[in-house]
Amino acid sequence: MIDSFLSFLFHRRTLIATLLIASTAVILYITLMPSDKIGSHSLYQYDKAGHFVLFFGWTFLFGLLMISVKEVNANLILIFIAGSLFGIIIELMQDWLPFGRSADLHDAIADILGALAATLVLFVIRRRVPKISLKNSKP
């Protein structure tokens, strides 16, 4: 069942790319939104978990796309670095842009941990990929 789901995903690179672009836009909007538009909500007590989930998802989608394009030989270290840098750059942008936001080291750590967790899941998936034919995959 897992192999058939992975095969489904790997044969739909356009879907993965579209989800990656959409998640990038959502993450940028959520994390760079001016502070006066955020308001106060009880969900903010789960801020770090939100960062973890967002960057797990982004890194996972990015990694799936790279694995499907590279046909297994995607470098997981580079995928992890890309997910981590995306989170760190956003934290720095929060400090630099005039939206009343500030960088938070704990947010960056949650972003990096999300990227790391996604990379570990991708490691397990990549080990299964040789069983799945990527040769006939559609772009």
Backbone as JSON, one array per atom type, in Angstrom:
{
  "sequence": "MIDSFLSFLFHRRTLIATLLIASTAVILYITLMPSDKIGSHSLYQYDKAGHFVLFFGWTFLFGLLMISVKEVNANLILIFIAGSLFGIIIELMQDWLPFGRSADLHDAIADILGALAATLVLFVIRRRVPKISLKNSKP",
  "N": [[0.83, -1.19, 0.0], [1.91, 1.27, 0.83], [3.94, 1.47, -1.05], [2.43, 1.7, -3.41], [1.18, 4.16, -2.98], [3.41, 5.87, -2.86], [4.36, 5.48, -5.45], [2.22, 6.6, -6.85], [2.54, 9.3, -6.05], [5.16, 9.89, -7.02], [4.78, 9.74, -9.72], [3.46, 11.99, -10.29], [4.7, 14.6, -10.56], [4.08, 17.24, -11.14], [1.92, 17.77, -9.48], [3.17, 17.55, -6.96], [5.02, 19.66, -7.21], [3.26, 21.83, -7.46], [1.96, 21.76, -4.96], [4.19, 22.3, -3.37], [4.86, 24.92, -4.18], [2.5, 26.23, -3.4], [2.59, 25.75, -0.62], [4.9, 27.15, 0.0], [4.1, 29.78, -0.54], [2.03, 30.06, 1.37], [3.46, 29.72, 3.78], [5.24, 31.91, 3.64], [3.37, 34.01, 3.69], [2.06, 33.62, 6.19], [4.22, 33.8, 8.01], [5.4, 36.25, 7.5], [3.49, 38.15, 7.72], [2.22, 41.34, 8.67], [2.55, 42.41, 12.07], [0.36, 43.71, 13.24], [-1.8, 42.62, 11.98], [-2.01, 40.1, 12.89], [-3.14, 39.69, 15.45], [-4.41, 38.45, 18.62], [-4.5, 35.16, 19.7], [-5.53, 32.02, 21.02], [-4.21, 29.94, 19.82], [-1.58, 30.66, 19.5], [-0.07, 29.77, 21.58], [0.85, 27.41, 20.73], [2.83, 27.94, 18.95], [5.51, 27.1, 18.35], [5.15, 24.42, 17.7], [3.63, 24.79, 15.44], [5.52, 25.98, 13.73], [7.27, 23.8, 13.49], [5.6, 21.91, 12.15], [4.95, 23.31, 9.76], [7.49, 23.56, 8.51], [8.3, 20.95, 8.41], [6.43, 19.96, 6.58], [7.03, 21.56, 4.28], [9.72, 20.87, 3.74], [9.42, 18.14, 3.36], [7.78, 18.02, 1.04], [9.49, 19.34, -0.77], [11.64, 17.54, -0.72], [10.38, 15.18, -1.7], [9.85, 16.03, -4.3], [12.48, 16.42, -5.25], [13.5, 13.8, -5.01], [11.83, 12.46, -6.82], [12.51, 13.73, -9.2], [15.29, 13.38, -9.38], [15.42, 10.68, -9.37], [15.89, 8.91, -7.08], [18.56, 9.53, -6.34], [18.73, 11.89, -4.92], [20.2, 14.3, -2.83], [20.02, 14.04, 0.49], [21.09, 15.56, 2.54], [21.41, 18.08, 1.38], [18.73, 18.63, 0.94], [17.79, 18.8, 3.58], [19.33, 21.02, 4.4], [18.27, 22.99, 2.7], [15.58, 23.17, 3.63], [16.08, 23.99, 6.27], [17.5, 26.42, 5.87], [15.52, 27.91, 4.59], [13.72, 28.34, 6.71], [15.41, 29.75, 8.51], [16.11, 32.02, 7.0], [13.61, 33.21, 6.74], [13.14, 33.9, 9.42], [15.17, 35.82, 9.74], [14.29, 37.68, 7.85], [11.97, 38.54, 9.1], [13.02, 40.15, 11.07], [14.29, 42.12, 9.53], [12.38, 43.28, 7.78], [9.88, 45.88, 7.69], [7.56, 45.16, 9.33], [6.87, 44.95, 11.94], [7.6, 42.58, 13.1], [9.73, 40.15, 14.7], [12.83, 38.35, 14.8], [13.13, 35.03, 16.06], [14.92, 32.87, 17.95], [14.06, 30.39, 18.94], [11.93, 29.8, 17.25], [13.36, 29.41, 14.87], [14.82, 27.16, 15.59], [12.73, 25.3, 15.89], [11.88, 25.26, 13.23], [14.14, 24.12, 12.0], [14.21, 21.62, 13.28], [11.81, 20.56, 12.32], [12.48, 20.38, 9.6], [14.54, 18.51, 9.82], [13.18, 16.23, 10.82], [11.47, 15.71, 8.64], [13.4, 15.09, 6.74], [14.43, 12.72, 7.78], [12.19, 11.05, 7.48], [12.07, 11.11, 4.7], [14.44, 9.78, 4.16], [13.79, 7.14, 4.88], [11.74, 6.71, 3.02], [13.16, 7.0, 0.62], [14.71, 4.74, 0.63], [12.85, 2.86, -0.05], [12.19, 3.49, -2.59], [13.72, 2.3, -4.78], [12.24, 0.03, -5.3], [10.14, 0.96, -6.64], [9.13, 1.88, -9.82], [10.54, 4.55, -11.4], [11.16, 5.3, -13.87], [9.2, 5.61, -15.84], [7.9, 7.86, -15.11], [5.86, 10.82, -15.08], [6.5, 14.24, -15.95]],
  "CA": [[0.0, 0.0, 0.0], [2.8, 2.43, 0.87], [4.62, 1.54, -2.34], [1.52, 2.22, -4.44], [1.0, 5.58, -2.72], [4.64, 6.54, -3.3], [4.36, 5.44, -6.91], [1.25, 7.62, -7.26], [3.15, 10.62, -5.87], [6.32, 10.08, -7.88], [4.33, 9.87, -11.1], [2.73, 13.26, -10.38], [5.64, 15.67, -10.16], [3.4, 18.53, -11.24], [1.14, 17.91, -8.25], [4.12, 17.82, -5.87], [5.55, 21.01, -7.42], [2.17, 22.77, -7.16], [1.82, 21.78, -3.49], [5.38, 22.97, -2.83], [4.7, 26.35, -4.44], [1.42, 26.7, -2.54], [3.05, 25.77, 0.77], [5.86, 28.25, 0.12], [3.31, 31.02, -0.46], [1.33, 30.09, 2.66], [4.45, 29.94, 4.84], [5.69, 33.3, 3.56], [2.28, 34.88, 4.13], [1.84, 33.46, 7.63], [5.37, 34.2, 8.82], [5.81, 37.64, 7.25], [2.33, 39.01, 7.87], [2.45, 42.4, 9.66], [2.12, 42.01, 13.42], [-0.95, 44.27, 13.58], [-2.82, 41.79, 11.34], [-2.01, 38.78, 13.52], [-4.07, 39.65, 16.57], [-4.03, 37.49, 19.66], [-5.32, 33.97, 19.6], [-5.01, 30.97, 21.9], [-3.35, 29.05, 19.04], [-0.18, 31.1, 19.54], [0.68, 29.0, 22.57], [1.4, 26.28, 19.99], [3.63, 28.57, 17.89], [6.68, 26.29, 17.97], [4.62, 23.23, 17.01], [3.24, 25.26, 14.11], [6.75, 26.1, 12.95], [7.73, 22.44, 13.2], [4.72, 21.31, 11.15], [5.11, 24.02, 8.48], [8.76, 23.28, 7.86], [8.28, 19.52, 8.09], [5.67, 19.84, 5.33], [7.75, 22.16, 3.15], [10.91, 20.06, 3.46], [8.94, 16.86, 2.84], [7.38, 18.22, -0.36], [10.71, 19.64, -1.53], [12.38, 16.29, -0.84], [9.67, 14.3, -2.62], [10.09, 16.52, -5.65], [13.87, 16.13, -5.61], [13.65, 12.35, -5.19], [11.17, 12.05, -8.06], [13.27, 14.29, -10.33], [16.64, 12.79, -9.41], [15.27, 9.23, -9.37], [16.47, 8.33, -5.88], [19.88, 10.03, -5.98], [18.65, 13.22, -4.31], [21.06, 14.44, -1.66], [19.18, 14.37, 1.64], [21.73, 16.63, 3.31], [21.04, 19.34, 0.73], [17.3, 18.84, 1.19], [17.72, 19.29, 4.97], [19.89, 22.38, 4.43], [17.3, 23.87, 2.04], [14.48, 23.39, 4.56], [16.58, 24.77, 7.4], [17.8, 27.78, 5.41], [14.24, 28.58, 4.33], [13.24, 28.8, 8.01], [16.33, 30.76, 9.07], [15.97, 33.24, 6.19], [12.34, 33.84, 7.12], [13.35, 34.54, 10.73], [15.95, 37.03, 9.51], [13.42, 38.64, 7.15], [11.06, 39.12, 10.1], [13.77, 41.21, 11.74], [14.68, 43.16, 8.59], [11.25, 43.94, 7.14], [9.21, 46.82, 8.61], [6.21, 44.68, 9.61], [6.67, 44.79, 13.37], [7.93, 41.21, 13.5], [11.12, 40.01, 15.12], [13.38, 37.0, 14.7], [13.06, 34.27, 17.31], [15.81, 31.71, 17.87], [13.29, 29.17, 19.18], [11.21, 29.51, 16.0], [14.34, 28.87, 13.93], [15.13, 25.79, 16.04], [11.57, 24.49, 15.53], [11.94, 25.1, 11.77], [15.23, 23.17, 11.7], [13.78, 20.3, 13.74], [10.82, 20.1, 11.34], [13.22, 19.98, 8.39], [15.27, 17.29, 10.15], [12.21, 15.13, 10.89], [11.06, 15.4, 7.27], [14.54, 14.45, 6.08], [14.48, 11.34, 8.26], [11.1, 10.34, 6.79], [12.5, 10.97, 3.3], [15.47, 8.73, 4.14], [13.07, 5.86, 4.86], [11.05, 6.62, 1.72], [14.14, 6.83, -0.45], [15.13, 3.33, 0.66], [11.79, 2.07, -0.68], [12.01, 3.93, -3.98], [14.2, 1.38, -5.81], [11.19, -0.94, -5.61], [9.14, 1.67, -7.43], [9.69, 2.31, -11.11], [10.44, 5.98, -11.67], [11.56, 5.51, -15.26], [8.06, 6.02, -16.66], [7.18, 8.94, -14.43], [5.5, 12.0, -15.87], [7.01, 15.48, -15.34]],
  "C": [[0.87, 1.26, 0.0], [3.49, 2.6, -0.47], [3.71, 2.1, -3.43], [1.25, 3.71, -4.24], [2.22, 6.38, -3.17], [4.73, 6.57, -4.81], [3.4, 6.49, -7.47], [1.88, 9.01, -7.18], [4.28, 10.87, -6.87], [5.95, 10.21, -9.34], [3.52, 11.15, -11.3], [3.6, 14.39, -9.87], [4.97, 17.04, -10.19], [2.58, 18.79, -9.98], [2.06, 18.26, -7.07], [4.65, 19.25, -5.99], [4.5, 22.07, -7.08], [1.96, 22.89, -5.65], [2.99, 22.49, -2.83], [5.27, 24.48, -3.01], [3.62, 26.94, -3.52], [1.87, 26.77, -1.08], [4.08, 26.87, 1.0], [5.12, 29.57, 0.29], [2.62, 31.15, 0.89], [2.3, 30.38, 3.8], [4.94, 31.38, 4.83], [4.62, 34.26, 4.06], [2.11, 34.83, 5.65], [2.99, 34.04, 8.45], [5.8, 35.64, 8.61], [4.66, 38.63, 7.35], [2.62, 40.09, 8.92], [1.85, 42.03, 11.01], [0.75, 42.56, 13.8], [-2.09, 43.48, 12.94], [-2.96, 40.43, 12.03], [-3.06, 38.68, 14.61], [-3.58, 38.69, 17.64], [-5.01, 36.33, 19.61], [-4.7, 32.89, 20.48], [-4.12, 29.98, 21.15], [-1.88, 29.42, 19.13], [0.62, 30.41, 20.64], [1.31, 27.77, 21.93], [2.29, 26.75, 18.84], [4.77, 27.68, 17.42], [6.25, 25.02, 17.25], [4.2, 23.6, 15.59], [4.45, 25.41, 13.2], [7.27, 24.72, 12.54], [6.92, 21.83, 12.06], [4.9, 21.98, 9.78], [6.39, 23.62, 7.77], [8.99, 21.78, 7.66], [7.61, 19.36, 6.73], [6.43, 20.37, 4.13], [8.95, 21.3, 2.76], [10.51, 18.71, 2.87], [8.55, 16.99, 1.37], [8.59, 18.5, -1.25], [11.52, 18.35, -1.76], [11.71, 15.31, -1.78], [9.91, 14.72, -4.06], [11.51, 16.19, -6.11], [14.1, 14.64, -5.85], [13.02, 11.91, -6.5], [11.92, 12.56, -9.29], [14.61, 13.58, -10.48], [16.6, 11.27, -9.46], [16.14, 8.58, -8.31], [17.77, 9.0, -5.44], [19.87, 11.43, -5.38], [19.48, 13.23, -3.03], [20.23, 14.92, -0.47], [19.79, 15.47, 2.51], [21.38, 17.99, 2.71], [19.56, 19.66, 0.92], [17.1, 19.39, 2.61], [18.22, 20.73, 5.06], [18.91, 23.37, 3.8], [16.14, 24.19, 2.98], [14.89, 24.26, 5.74], [16.85, 26.22, 7.01], [16.53, 28.57, 5.13], [13.7, 29.14, 5.65], [14.1, 29.9, 8.6], [16.2, 32.08, 8.31], [14.67, 33.96, 6.53], [12.48, 34.53, 8.47], [14.14, 35.83, 10.58], [15.11, 38.11, 8.81], [12.45, 39.29, 8.12], [11.73, 40.27, 10.84], [14.02, 42.4, 10.81], [13.51, 43.93, 7.99], [10.48, 44.79, 8.15], [7.77, 46.42, 8.94], [5.95, 44.48, 11.1], [6.9, 43.38, 13.87], [9.38, 41.17, 13.96], [11.54, 38.54, 15.01], [13.32, 36.33, 16.07], [13.89, 33.0, 17.13], [15.04, 30.4, 18.04], [12.43, 28.79, 17.97], [12.15, 28.87, 14.99], [14.69, 27.43, 14.3], [13.97, 24.85, 15.69], [11.53, 24.24, 14.03], [12.96, 24.04, 11.39], [14.84, 21.76, 12.13], [12.71, 19.71, 12.82], [11.48, 19.62, 10.06], [13.97, 18.67, 8.64], [14.33, 16.08, 10.18], [11.74, 14.72, 9.49], [12.17, 14.68, 6.52], [14.67, 13.0, 6.52], [13.38, 10.49, 7.62], [11.48, 10.11, 5.33], [13.58, 9.91, 3.16], [14.81, 7.35, 4.06], [12.38, 5.67, 3.52], [12.04, 6.32, 0.61], [14.65, 5.39, -0.51], [14.11, 2.44, -0.01], [11.68, 2.36, -2.17], [12.58, 2.97, -5.01], [13.18, 0.32, -6.19], [10.14, -0.35, -6.54], [9.78, 2.14, -8.72], [9.46, 3.79, -11.31], [10.71, 6.27, -13.14], [10.42, 6.03, -16.13], [7.28, 7.17, -16.05], [6.96, 10.13, -15.35], [6.07, 13.23, -15.2], [5.91, 16.26, -14.66]]
}
